[in-house]
């Protein structure tokens, strides 16, 4: 077996080992089996001969796996450019204001709550709830705090773990971190329909075999939907979480979704509708300190 064939077979074997043929999510599995079989069963067990006078005669031909990854990479780069390119990648912080809704089995559990969200990348977020802004959720690194009229207390473990999971698989983390990680494998999965849009699907799999599926609009290249799965540590059941992005508007050179819907195992679980968005503002560091006593309603606490 030639060196080129050994490399191709190794690459394809790794891909097959990381692909669940019964999930229905990775159509490249049967294609790879056919390609490997055809290559390995060629006459004499060797790759087709190439002219000895060609300087590149000893280089391996591009494999189907390489071409697939290049296609996925190109689509992800198009998505980043559609979002604003360097303006998007250079976001330091973000302010959102709007109304948030929580859902249960697809039905709203309330009439919605006003919210203000302040994110300092990569790992700080402050969320102020209610018209009075008197309920606060604060996330700093891997810690979380909740402030109510009873004072400030550590976040409930389940609420914190759910938040950290969503942040780990967030669109911003995937497009600003995963894409540039050489240990992350990229796969182009073809055309698909997502949120009534014609899209192209790209899958990213990190070194821990955690995966994210992105659905990119075929015309605008903007992200329309993001999906990731995780297994519950208690009952070991697999859960699927989706986010759908809509009503994109240009804000400070950055294409921004003003409507974001979240789904859990196929049922809508929450939605955010933005009234205002701003980037790279001068945020008060005190708002990310759980012990600062920061109050957005006091003149000294304004930002």
N, C-alpha and C positions, 0 to 999 in steps of 0.2 A: 504494500500500500504506500502510495507517495505521501510526501509531507503535506501536500495540499489537501489530499483526501483525508489524512488523519486529522488535520485542523478542522475541516468542514464537518466531519463526523463528530468530533468532540464538541464543537459549537452547537450542532443540532441536537446532540444527546443531552447537553445541559438544558437547552430550551425545552425539550420534551420532558425531561425530569421535573421541570418547574411548571409544567402545564398540566392542568387537570382535563383529560380528554372527555370527561363526563359532564363538565360544567357548561358546555355549550358556548363558552365565552371566547375561546381561542381557536378560530378556524384554521390557524396555521398548522395545527397538529397533524391532520391527515396529509396535508401538502408536504410537510417535511418528511413523513414516512416514505412517500412516493419518490421524493428527490433523492433521499439517502439510498433507497433500494436501487434506483436506476444507476446512480453513480457507482455504488459498490459492486453491482453485477455487470458492469461494462466489460467487454472482451478483454481477457488477460488480466483483469483486476487492476487495470491502470487507467489513468486519465488519458484523454486523447493527446496524441503527440503534437508538439509544437515545433516549428522550425528552429534548429539549433543556432541559426544566425541571428535570431531575435534577442536583443539584450535582456528583455523581460521574460524570457522563456521559463525561468525557474520560479517566477512569482506565482502565488496562488491566485486563481480566478476569483472574482467577487462572488461570494455565496449568496443564496437567496436570503439567508439570515441577515447578512450585512446590508443588502439592498432594502430589506424590510425596515431595519433600524434607521437607515438613512432617510427613508420616507417619513417615518414617525418623527425624527428629529427636525426635518424640514417643516412639518406641520406645526410642531410646537414653537419653532422660531417664528413662523407666520402668526401664530396666536399672540405671542409676546409683542410683536410689532403692531398687531391690530389693537392691542390694549394700550399702546403708547410707546413701545420700545424703551429707550433709556429713561424716559419720564416715568414709566411704570416701574422699571427696575430700581429707580432711584427714590422710591417712596420711603420716607423716614417715619412718618406718622399719618394717621387718618382720623378724621372726625365724621361721624354719621349722626343724623337726627331723623327720627321718624316714628313709626308705630309698629310694634311687634305683636304677633298673634301666636298663641300656643294652641295646638290641636291634639285631639285624641280620637283615633279611628276616623280621621278625616273631618271631624267636626270641631269648630272653634270652641274653646272652653271659656272664652271671655270676649268682650267687645274690643279687645286690643288695648295695649298699654303704650304710652309715650316712652321713648327711650332716647338716650344720648350715649354714643359709644366713642371712646377715645382709645386708639391703638397706637402703641409705640413699638415698632418692629425691632427685634423679632419676637419678643415674648411677654409683652405687657399689654393689658387691656383693662379699661375701666368702663363699666356699663352702669348708667344711672337710669332708674326706672320711676315711673309715675310723673304726673304733672308737676309735683312738688320736688321731684328729683331727690326724694328722701330714702330711697332704697338703692343700695349700691352693691354691685358685684365687682370684685377686683381680682385680677389674675396677674401674678408676677412669677415668671419662671414656671416651676412646677407646684406653686402654692396658690391657694385661693382664699378670699375673705369675703364675707357678706356684712354689710352695715345696714342696720335698721334702727328704729327708735330705742331698741334694747342695747345698742352699741355694736362694736365690731367683733366678729367671731370667725374662726376658721370655717371655710366652706365645707358643706356636706361632702363626704367622700365620693358618693356616686355622682353628684353634680360636677365635682371637680374632675373626676376621671372621664366623664362624658365630654367635658369641655376640652381637656387636654388631647383626647383622641381626635376630636374635630379639628383642633388647631394643627395637629400633626399631619392630617390629611387635607388641610385647607388648600384652596386654589392658589393662594399667594405662596405658601410653602412649596407646593409642587412645582410652580412655574419659576420660582426664584431660587430654589435649592435643589430639588430632585433633578431637574433638567441638567444641571451642571455637575452632578455627581457621577464620576466614571463607573461606579459600581452599580448604578441603576440601569437596568435593561429596558430598551424601548421597543415597542411593537406596534406596527400599523395594522389595524383590524378591519379596515375597509369602510364602506358607506353604511350609515345607520340613520334611523329616524329618532330624534330625541326632542321632547317638548314641542312636537309638531314642526320641527325644523329638519331640513336635510343637512346631515352632519357627516363628518369623518371621525372615526373612533381611534384613539391612541391609548395604549396601555403602558404604564410605567410600573416596573417591579424592582424593589430595592433589595439590598443584600439580605434582608430578613424575610424575604418572600412575601412582603406586604405589597399590595398592588392598588393602583388608582386607575380608573378609566376616565378619560376626558373625551367629550363629544364637542367637536369644533365645527361651527357653522361653515358649510361648504362655500359660501359666497363671502361673508365678512371675515371669516376665520376666528371670530370671537368665541370664547367658551360658552356653551349653552348648558351643559350638564356635566357634573362630576359624580362619580360613584366609587365607593370603597366598601370593602367587607371586613368584618372582624368576628372573632369567635368569642362568645360569652365565657368568661373564666369559670362561671358557676355551673351552668347547664350545658356548656360546650356547643350550644347551638350557634349557627352562623347567622349573622345579621348583616343587612345591606343598608347603607345610608347613601342618599342622593342629595345633591343640591342642584337647583335649576336657577339659571340667571337670565333675567329679562329686563326690558326697558332700559337699554344701554344709552347713556348720555355722555358727552364729552365734558370733563371737568379738569381744568388746568392741564390740558393736553393728555388726559388719561381717560380712556373709555371705561365707564363705571356702570355696573348694573344697579338700577334703583329698585328693582324687585328681586328678592331672593327667597326661594321656597325650599324647605327642607323636608325630606321624606325618610321614613324609617320602615324597612321591610314592605315597601310599596304604598304605605299610607302617609299622607301629608302630616307632618308633626309640628310644623311651625312655618312662619313667614314673616319677612321684614319688608316694609315699604318705606323708602327713604323720602324725606322732604328736603334735606340738604346734605351735601357732601363737600368736604374740604380736605386738602392734603398739605403736608409739610408746614403746619402751623407751629407757633411757639407755645407748646404745652407746658403748663406749670408742673415741675417735677413732683410737687407735693401731692398731686392727684394720684400718683402711683405709690404713695407711701401709706400703708394702712394705719400708721400711728400719727400721721400729721394732723388729723382733724380737719382735713380739707373739706370745705363746704362750698359747692358751686353757687349757692344763693347769696353768699356774702361778697361784697365788693372786693375784699382783699383776696378772694379765691378765684376771681375771674381770670380767664386765660385768653 
